[in-house]
Amino acid sequence: MKKNEDFILTEEVSKITGYGTHSIRLFANEGLLKVIENRPVHRCGFT
């Protein structure tokens, strides 16, 4: 289940940042996804 959540998060980050999912996966090694995950993100009706 965690892997699926990470995939969905990667897709969201891709839409927000405009980076490709492959690049984001590389950034994830630097902890970027963790940083973004901890920030409040406003997207399509969700807060």
N, C-alpha and C positions, 0 to 999 in steps of 0.2 A: 504493500500500500504506500509506503514511504516513497518508493521509486516513482510511482504514478504521480504523487503530489509534487515531487521535484520536477517531473516532466511538465506538469501543468504550470508550475511556477516559471519554468524556463520559457514556456510559450507566452505567458503574460509579460515577462521581462522583455522578450523579443518585441512584442507589440509596443511596449512603453518606450523602449530605448531605440528601437529601429535596428538593433544588431541582430545578426542571424543567430539561430539557436546554437549552431556549432561554436561560434565565438563566445556566446554566453557560457556554454559548458566549459570552455577553456578558462574563462574568467572565474567560474565557480571554484576552480582550484585555488584561486587567490582569495576566496571567501566573499566574492562580490554578491552572490545570491543571498548569502546570510545577511549582508548589510541591507540589501534591498528588501528582504523579507521582514526586517525589523522596522522599516520605515512605513508610515501610513501612506498607502497608495490609493488614489481615487480613480476608479475605473467603472465605466458603463453602469451607473446606478448602484455600485457597491462602494462602501467606504472602508 
